[in-house]
C-alpha cells in the first residue's frame, strides 16, 4: 500500500471539508447579520406607525374607518412582535427586554380563527384542510400574537410541503394539564437525521429546499423561541421522506 499517496488523499479530503465548512460558516454569518440589520431598521418605523394609528384612532368617529384602523393596528402589532423576536434571537437570546403580555384564550376558537385566515392557501393548492378540536371549553394563557405567528408558520409549511390532493389536519387535544395543537400533513416528510435540526437557525432539509427555493430556514427557529417564552414546547415527527410530518405545540392549560 502506498501510504504516502493515502496520506496525501486524506489530507486533500480534509482540506476540502474545511473549505466547505468555512463557506457554510460565512454564509450563516451573512444571513445572521442581514436579519439583524433588517430587524433593527424596522423597529423604529413600526413603533412610529403604532403611535400614529393610536392618535388617529382616538379621534376617528366613523365606525367603518375605526374598524379598518383597528385591523391595521393588529397587523402592525404582529410585525412588532416578530421584529422584537428576531432582535432577541440575533442577540443570542440575551435580549430579555421584550416581555410578552399573556391573556386567557379559548384554544379551539383561537386555532379555528388562525386556520380560517389561511384556508385560501389550501384551496388554491387543492389540499383538504380541517380543524379537529377535542374539547371546546379548553383555554390557554398565551401571548396571542406570538402563538398565532408560530401556528401560522406550521400551517403555512404544511401547505407548502404538501402535494395537491392530500390533506392537512390541525388537531387540538387535552392532555391532563396541557393542551396540544398538532399540524398533521401527508407531505414530503422529514428524514430521521433532519428531525433534530429542523428548529436550528437557517437550517433547511434537502427535500424542502428542492420544493421551496425561497425559504430562509428561520420560521421554525423563531416559532420555537416564541413557544418557549409561552412556557410551551414544539416538536416534530416524521416517518421519513414522502411519509408526511407532525408538528406539535404543547402549552399549559388553564381553568
N, C-alpha and C positions, 0 to 999 in steps of 0.2 A: 504494500500500500504506500502511495506517495503522500507522506504526512505533510510535506511542505505545501503540496497542492491543496490538500484537505484544509490545512490551516488558513491558506490564502482565501479559499472559497468561503469558509466560515466567517472570516474577517469581512469579506465583501458583503455577505448577507447581513452581518451585524451593522455595518455602516449604512446599508440601505434602510434597515429597520430604524436606526437612529435618525436618519434624514426624514423618513416618513413621520416619525413621532414628533420631530421638531416642527414639521409642516402642519400637523394636526394641532399642536400647541399654539402656533402662531395664528391659525385660523380661529381657534376658540377665543384667543385674546382679542382679536379684531371684532368678533361677534359680541363679546362681553362689553368692550368699550363702546361699540356702536349703540347697543341697547341702553347702556348707562347714560350716554350723552343725550340720546333722544328722550329718555325718561326725565332727566333734569331740565331739559329745554321746554318740555311740555308742562311741567309742574306750575310755573308762574302764570302762563296764559289761562290754563284751566281754572286756577284759583280766581283769576280776574273775571272770567266768564261766570263763575259761581256767584260772586257778589253782584255782578251786573244783573244777572237773572233775578236774584232776590230783590234788588231795588225796583226793577220793572214790575215784578210780580206783586209787590206790596201796593203799587199804585194802579194796577190793572183792574178794571171793573167788568169788562166783557167776559162772561163765563167760558166761552169757547176759546178765546185767546189765553185766558188764565190756565185752562187745561193744557193748551199747547205749551205754555211756558213751564208748567209742571213736568210735562214729558221731557222737555229739553233739559230741565234741571236734573231729572233722574238719569238721563243719558250722560250728562256731564259728571254726575257723582260716580257713575260706573267707571268712567275714564280716570277720575281722580284716584279711586281705589286701585285701579290697575297700575297707574303710574307710581303710586306710593309702594305698591308691592314690588314692582320692578326695581325701584331705587333700593329698597331693603335687600332684595336678592343680589343686586350687583355690588352691594356693600358687604357681601359675605354674610348676610343675616345678622349683621351687627347693629343695624339701624332699627331700634325699637321705639322710636319716637311716635310712629304711627300706631295708634291703638284702635281696635275695632269696637264699634258700638254694636252690642248684641241686642236682639229682640226676639220675643217668643213668636214662632211662626208655625202655623198648621202645615205639616210637612207635605201632605197629599195635595192640598191646594197649591202650595208653593211649587212643587215639582210639575204639576199639570200646567201651571201658568208658564213656566220656563219652556216646557215641551211644546205648548201650543204656538209660542212665538217662533219655534224652529221647524214646525211641521212643513212649511212650504219647501224647505230644503229636501225633505224626503219625498214629497210629491213630485218635485222636478226630476228626481232620480228614480222614481217608481219603486220606492222602498216602503214596505209596510211599517208603520210606526204606532206604538201603543204605550200607554202608561197603565201599569197594574199596581194597585195600592192595597196593602194588607189591612189597614185599619184607618178609617177616615179621621179618627179622633187623635191620632198621634201628633205630637208637637216637638219642636226642637228650638233651642235658643242659639241663634246664629247672627253673624253679620250677613244680612240678606244679599247685598250686592256682591260680596266676596264669594259666597257659596253659589250664587247664581252664575258668576263667571266660571267657577270650577265645573259646575254641572253642564253649562253650555259648551265648555271645551270638550267634555267627554261625549256629549251628544253629537257635536259637530264632527269629532273624529270618527264616531261610529258611522256617520253618514258618508264621510269622505272615503273611508276604507272598506265600505261595503259595496257589493255588486248590485246592479239593478235586479229587481225581482226577489230580493231577500227581505229579511225583516229585522227590525230593531225594537227591543222592548226595554222600557225603563221600569224597573220593579222596586217598589218601596215595601220594606218589611220591618216588623218589630222584632227585636231580639233582646228580651229582658229589659235592661235599662238603656238600650241603644236602638238606633234606627239605621238601617242600611238602605242606600239608594244605589241600585246596580243598573248599569247600562250594558245590555247584552246584545251582541250582534253576531251575524254569521259571515263576517267579512274575511279579510286576508289573514287574520290571525297574527300571532307573535311567536317567534322561535323561543324555546326554553332559555337559551343563552341571553336573549334580549329582555326577558321579563324583569330582571333585577336592575336594568339600565334605562327603562323607558321613562323614568322620572328624573333622569340625570339632565343637567343643563346642556342644551344644544344636541342631545343625542337623538338620532333617528335610525330606525332599523332599515336594512337594505330594501325590503319589500315596500315599506312605507315611502321611502324616497322615490322608488320607481313609480308609485301610483300617484304621489302628490309631490311635485318638484318645487313647490313654492313655500313649503313649511320651513320653520326655523328651529323646531325642536325645543320650544320653551313653554308651550301651553300646559303640558303635564307637570313640568317643573314648578311653574307658578301655581298651578292648582294644588299641588301637594303642600306648598308653603301656606296657602290660604286655608286649606282644610286643617292643617296642624294648628294654626292660630285660632281656629274654632274648636280646638280640643278634640279633633277627629283624626281619622286615618283614611288613606286611599290606597287601594291595592289593585293589581292587575293579574288576570289569569287567562291563559290560552293553552289549548292542547297542541298548538303548532300552526304552521302555515296553512292557510285556507280552511282553518277549523274555528274561526271566529274568536271573539275575545269577550271578557267580562271585566269591567272596571267598577269597583265598588267603593263608595264613600260611606264611612261609618261615623255617626255623630251621636253624642249623648241625647237621650230622650228626656223631656221634661214633662211634668204632670200638668 
